[in-house]
């Protein structure tokens, strides 16, 4: 009964925080893919669950294959399309894994804060809380946490009629915030925004929905992330 009650509280909290948008069409309405044997935790939004492509082609699954599943197992994922930093905070609190420790934690969050007009101050405060939580999940080892920058969706077909320059500028502002907080905490920061911007020249980098990354783009991200994670695991 306690488990059911906790689940209902999570659903109510999430529904009260998210503004409906085209980013809000979760692959899994709960956004939770809990693997009890996982050594890798991925926190985020649509970019973490791999919206519009099979889950096993998302970047967390690509990373586990590159590292070898004996290193990490399949990941535990707390992420869903449409989630802001506030949604992710609520989801983590209701996930039932707060006491679990992981060898690797990734965090990629913020595009929906930008899209929904969340203030830079609120984003900064929420991101700081999430990063501290990620470090706690990594057994207080900052070098085992990896923050990925927010991709720039202004170059996608979806944004064709939008103010692309404004979107790009706001993404840059939020990335400046999360980068400063990340580096100050001694956590590795991976800038993949430049890769996302190559989509204006390579349509194969975008999934069929015209908005989210394809498996090909995620593979380019992992070419940068995998060596960093492998190095951290060897220390």
Secondary structure by P-SEA (a helix, b strand, c coil): caaaaaaaaaaaaaaacccccccccccccccccccccccbbbbbccccccccccccccaaaaaaaaacccccccccccccccccaaaaaaaaaacccccccccbbbbbccaaaaaacccaaaaaaaaaaaaaaaaaaaccccccbbbbccccccccccccccaaaaaaaaaaaaaaaaaaaaaaacbbbbbcccccccccccccccccccccccaaaaaaaaaacaaaaaaaaac
